Amino acid sequence: MSNQKLRVLLTNDDGPPGHDSPYIFGLYRHLTKDLGWDVKVVIPSSQKSWIGKAYQITETIHGRYYYPREDGLGETSETTRPLKEGEVGEWVLLDGTPATCANIGLHNLFPEQIDLLISGPNLGRNSSSAFALSSGTIGAALSSSLSQVRSIALSYGTVMHPTPTNLFEPAHLLSSKVVRHLWDNWGTDEGGLRNGEVDLYNVNIPMVHELLSDEGLKIYWTNIWRNSYGRLFKVHVASNPAMSPAGPDSLDSQPPDGKSPAVEGSSNLTFKFSPDMKNLLDPNSSPTGTDGWAISKGHVSVTALRASFAEPGVKGVSERAGDDVETGLWKQKL
């Protein structure tokens, strides 16, 4: 790769640049201008947060081209065309999930042309198992990993409501440096899918004022905080305001207080996404060294992941059961 530009596929779960997707265009400019990388962009045509690694297997996936200008906004076209004056690139919008965008980008639009997939930057953190297992951002990176392409999921943790816009550029600059370092120093893992490598990295950058300081933010290797969530939905009535499509971390949302605008006690079987976030964001609950702890302390969190479910040790289970430790046999029959 020394004599060739790094070929990157950039995707996200927040959709094209706009109110609910404020970060992707800024990162794109840093990756192309500062790092000089060849960046292709394939993203959902609309907000697809909290959708995990879902694929659409019954719908036909339609797409169109998007031509952003220097402000990130642009026009769409049903067919590819030359760039007009002021346009900085040709992106692809697909009516699909982030994982769908990743797979189509890698195998249909740019086959054998991508070295690294970057998913994000997400509007809001993707720290802890509760968020990570729900994240469309991480879902796209997992999809890429399962195609044996190096992947990085990148999220900007919302700390202040709304997030000051003067933090955007410092976050892009820092994330570009983190991504470049990870690429240049990719870790090994004997259980990795690709050449014994780490499958993917999950990076969380808190949007805090220290991004503007000379010292910058500390960066920690972390593991995932194994937390859990309870109620995610509440009874919905039409007169209640809906949550932003970007979820609780939208730029104009209020700090989570566990309350919901929905009316309790209704017998109506209509529900709206309205998660009780208080326990998920409690800084006193996250153990030291986890991604949740890092975000709560204003640190950058970098977590190496496998593209698989974690597996409890079969040996330990067998020992407790008194069965065959060598083969992992639990019971001949129950």
Secondary structure, 3 states (H helix, E strand, C coil): CCCCCCEEEEECCCCCCECCECCHHHHHHHHHHHCCCEEEEEEECCCCCCCCCCCCCCCCCCEEEEEEECCCCEEEECCCCCCCCCECCCEEEECCCHHHHHHHHHHHHCCCCCCEEEEEEEECCCCHHHHHCCCHHHHHHHHHHCCCCEEEEEEEECCCCCCCHHHHHHHHHHHHHHHHHHHHCCCECCCCCCCCECCEEEEEEECCHHHHCCCCCCEEECECCCCCCCCCEEECCCCCCCCCCCHHHCCCCCCCCCCCCCCCCCCCCCEEECCCCCCCCCCCCCCCCEHHHHHHCCCEEEEEECCCCCCCCHHHHHHHHCCCCCCCCCCCCC
